[in-house]
Amino acid sequence: MSDAPQSTVEVTLLGKRYTFRCSKKEASGVERAARYLDQALSGVREHSQTKDDGKVAIMTALNITHELQQQIEEKKKLEKEVAALTQRIENALSQSRSTNDDEHQQ
């Protein structure tokens, strides 16, 4: 077991209270995640034909997983763009230094 200070977090999901133990530094993140999850669960429940909490949970998990995959793909795309821009900047700086060196040698 970890020596990190422990915290107990109580959250409400679909009107039911749950208690979780986590490290104190993770507590606010768990609470924030629970609020997001509760909103997502409530939205799926409101817009679906089923009131079965298990099915609502599965549909919500699929929706959140889809959102996560989209964010991962977007992050990869942005990382590639940043890498390309960094390379262009490095090339421009290298050319600028080379030009300055040539001018100082003459």
ABEGO torsion letter per residue (X at the ends): XBABBBBBBBBBBGGBBBBBBBBAAAAAAAAAAAAAAAAAAAAAAAABABABAAAAAAAAAAAAAAAAAAAAAAAAAAAAAAAAAAAAAAAAAAAAAAAAAAAAAX
